[in-house]
Amino acid sequence: MEPMEVITQQTCSESVKIIKGKVGDRPAWHVILVPYERQASFEQRTRESWIQVDEVGRNIRYRDQGGAMRQASGYGTEPPEQLMKWINENYGKS
């Protein structure tokens, strides 16, 4: 379902980042907010084989059209275009 309402509020010191990797054998992605002071740590950790999101930033959460709370993450090689358009409109470009 389409995102409708922002749950995770962005601070002025955070930027949107996309993490791409695998969960088991499946390609996966996460769209997160990374504070400025953790940018270097984020860049280093994305080159490693394992990353813990809460150590470098925060997951973006939103409410969909049906009212369910969702996290901006999923399976596949890229986030859906519709989701990224919504994130760019509400959080700024990744």
N, C-alpha and C positions, 0 to 999 in steps of 0.2 A: 504494500500500500504506500501511497504517496505521503511524504512527511508534511505535517501541517503546523506544528507548534514546537518552538524551541524549548527544550527542557534544560540542557546544559548551557549556561550563560558564559559567554566568552569575556575574559578580562582584556584590558588594553595591552597587556604584556604577553599575550598568547597568540600563536599563529597555528593555522590549520596544516596538518601534515597527514600524508597517507602512508601507511605501512603495508607492504605487500610481502607475502610469504606463503607458508603452508601450515595447515593444521593436519597433522598426519600426512597423508599423500594428496590432500586436496588443496588447491590454491585458495588463498584467503586474503582479505584486505580489512583494514581498520582505518577509519578517519578519526584522528584525535586532535586535541589541542595541546600544544607544547609551549610552556613558558620560555621566555627569552633566555633565562639563566640556565635552562636545560638543553638548549639547542645543540651545543657541542656534544653532550652526552648522547642525545638522540641520534646525531649523525654517526657517532662511533658505534652505537648499539645496532643501528640498522645494517651495519656491515657484518655483524656477528650472526650466528645461526639461531640465536634465541633472544627474544626481547620481551620484557614484562612491561606492559603499557603503563601501569601506575608508577613505575620508576622514572618515566620520562615525560608523562603527560596525563591527560584525562580523556576518556572516551566521550564522544559526542552522543548525547541521547536526545530523542525527540518523540513527540506524540504523533501517531499516524492518523489518517482520516477516520479510522474506526475507533480512535481513542486509546489504542494500545501504546504503551511506552516501548520504544525500540532503541537499539544501539546502532550507530553508523558503522556496521561491520557485516561481513558476509562472505560467502564463498564465490570464487571466480577469480579471474586475473585482474579485473578492474571493477571499481564501484560503478553502480548503474549511473548512466548519464543524468537521469532525472534527479537522483539523490545529490549528485555533485552540483547540479544547477541550483538546487535548493540551498546546499551548504554555502556555495559562493555568494548567493543572495543574502544569506543570514549571518555568515561568519567572515566573508572575504575569501579571496582566491587562495587555493592551496598551492 
